[in-house]
Amino acid sequence: MGEYNLNPDLDPTRDHVLYRDGDHMVVYLGTASGASARGYGDVDVNAYLIVNRNKGILLDPGGYKIFPRVLSNISKYIDPRNIQYIYMCHQDPDVAGSIPLWREITNAKLIISWLWVRFLPHFGFEDVESVAHPLEDEGEVLNFGSTTLEFIPAHFLHSPGHFTVYDRRSKFLFTGDIGIALLDEPYLVVDNMSRHIQAMKPIHERLMPTNKALKLWLRRVRDLDIEAILPQHGAIIPKQHVKKFFDFLDGLSCGLDSMR
């Protein structure tokens, strides 16, 4: 049985082990800057590291500026050269601007929708076929050491080639831009879900294209055994709030729904 660390008092500017068992670990990499997401400075990205049997998967490594901090924090848990995969849920620079730096120190494959493989040369790669691990539209199940990762289609939320990632060992669901929030004062784990929904609502109304796309994704994930939702921006949603989060998305009018 693994140990979870989803305390609402966790500091979002520091790295934390969120789950640990004998050979498996999930780490939040302490990438929040502490600045308001409504400003014009850095866009905080919640970068995560999955470690299994001393091999790693880095999820959404973040932009160029936070690379030194992410590298330093990863080095506490694993030799960065042992990162086997880097997942980019989409091509935005806040998510993947540091990719060229990571490729200088690791031979990790870049897991990305087949739609975005053609963009990799713009990150400085000419050997795209040797770098990319493309995901087809229907997703993929990836065996990684003693765990299994499910890449679940979440297309158009907010990228046409978006996937959410379910780690069967920790029962964490990594959701990219689904669940993001604009926080005036950053916190890592949601305590007050009603307040947090108000922080999620404006950005979901703008970024999510239509409620139909949300409902299609909800059909795929509602029956999963989920300990926490780990989005790319904002805060982690622990198990006791997951149903309320899904209900919020299910009833959300967004994107095209509000256009006349």
ChimeraX attribute file (.defattr): number of C-alpha atoms within 10 A of each C-alpha:
attribute: neighborCount
match mode: 1-to-1
recipient: residues
	/A:1	8
	/A:2	12
	/A:3	13
	/A:4	16
	/A:5	12
	/A:6	20
	/A:7	13
	/A:8	17
	/A:9	11
	/A:10	15
	/A:11	16
	/A:12	22
	/A:13	16
	/A:14	15
	/A:15	21
	/A:16	18
	/A:17	18
	/A:18	19
	/A:19	20
	/A:20	19
	/A:21	14
	/A:22	10
	/A:23	14
	/A:24	20
	/A:25	23
	/A:26	23
	/A:27	20
	/A:28	24
	/A:29	25
	/A:30	22
	/A:31	22
	/A:32	25
	/A:33	17
	/A:34	16
	/A:35	16
	/A:36	17
	/A:37	20
	/A:38	11
	/A:39	9
	/A:40	8
	/A:41	10
	/A:42	17
	/A:43	19
	/A:44	22
	/A:45	25
	/A:46	26
	/A:47	24
	/A:48	28
	/A:49	24
	/A:50	22
	/A:51	24
	/A:52	21
	/A:53	14
	/A:54	15
	/A:55	19
	/A:56	27
	/A:57	22
	/A:58	24
	/A:59	24
	/A:60	25
	/A:61	27
	/A:62	26
	/A:63	21
	/A:64	17
	/A:65	12
	/A:66	20
	/A:67	18
	/A:68	12
	/A:69	15
	/A:70	23
	/A:71	15
	/A:72	12
	/A:73	21
	/A:74	23
	/A:75	12
	/A:76	10
	/A:77	15
	/A:78	17
	/A:79	14
	/A:80	20
	/A:81	16
	/A:82	16
	/A:83	23
	/A:84	16
	/A:85	22
	/A:86	26
	/A:87	21
	/A:88	23
	/A:89	26
	/A:90	22
	/A:91	20
	/A:92	12
	/A:93	14
	/A:94	19
	/A:95	26
	/A:96	23
	/A:97	20
	/A:98	21
	/A:99	22
	/A:100	15
	/A:101	14
	/A:102	20
	/A:103	17
	/A:104	10
	/A:105	12
	/A:106	16
	/A:107	16
	/A:108	24
	/A:109	19
	/A:110	23
	/A:111	21
	/A:112	23
	/A:113	26
	/A:114	15
	/A:115	16
	/A:116	17
	/A:117	19
	/A:118	11
	/A:119	13
	/A:120	20
	/A:121	11
	/A:122	9
	/A:123	15
	/A:124	12
	/A:125	15
	/A:126	11
	/A:127	10
	/A:128	15
	/A:129	12
	/A:130	12
	/A:131	18
	/A:132	22
	/A:133	19
	/A:134	18
	/A:135	20
	/A:136	14
	/A:137	18
	/A:138	11
	/A:139	19
	/A:140	16
	/A:141	12
	/A:142	12
	/A:143	10
	/A:144	18
	/A:145	14
	/A:146	11
	/A:147	16
	/A:148	14
	/A:149	18
	/A:150	17
	/A:151	23
	/A:152	21
	/A:153	24
	/A:154	29
	/A:155	18
	/A:156	16
	/A:157	23
	/A:158	20
	/A:159	19
	/A:160	15
	/A:161	22
	/A:162	27
	/A:163	31
	/A:164	24
	/A:165	24
	/A:166	24
	/A:167	19
	/A:168	16
	/A:169	19
	/A:170	24
	/A:171	17
	/A:172	22
	/A:173	25
	/A:174	23
	/A:175	22
	/A:176	29
	/A:177	25
	/A:178	24
	/A:179	26
	/A:180	25
	/A:181	23
	/A:182	19
	/A:183	19
	/A:184	13
	/A:185	9
	/A:186	20
	/A:187	19
	/A:188	24
	/A:189	22
	/A:190	20
	/A:191	18
	/A:192	10
	/A:193	16
	/A:194	12
	/A:195	10
	/A:196	20
	/A:197	19
	/A:198	13
	/A:199	18
	/A:200	21
	/A:201	19
	/A:202	13
	/A:203	17
	/A:204	24
	/A:205	19
	/A:206	15
	/A:207	17
	/A:208	24
	/A:209	20
	/A:210	21
	/A:211	19
	/A:212	15
	/A:213	16
	/A:214	22
	/A:215	16
	/A:216	14
	/A:217	20
	/A:218	16
	/A:219	9
	/A:220	12
	/A:221	17
	/A:222	12
	/A:223	8
	/A:224	12
	/A:225	14
	/A:226	20
	/A:227	18
	/A:228	22
	/A:229	24
	/A:230	29
	/A:231	23
	/A:232	25
	/A:233	24
	/A:234	27
	/A:235	25
	/A:236	23
	/A:237	25
	/A:238	21
	/A:239	17
	/A:240	13
	/A:241	18
	/A:242	17
	/A:243	12
	/A:244	15
	/A:245	20
	/A:246	17
	/A:247	11
	/A:248	14
	/A:249	24
	/A:250	17
	/A:251	11
	/A:252	19
	/A:253	19
	/A:254	22
	/A:255	15
	/A:256	13
	/A:257	14
	/A:258	11
	/A:259	6
	/A:260	4
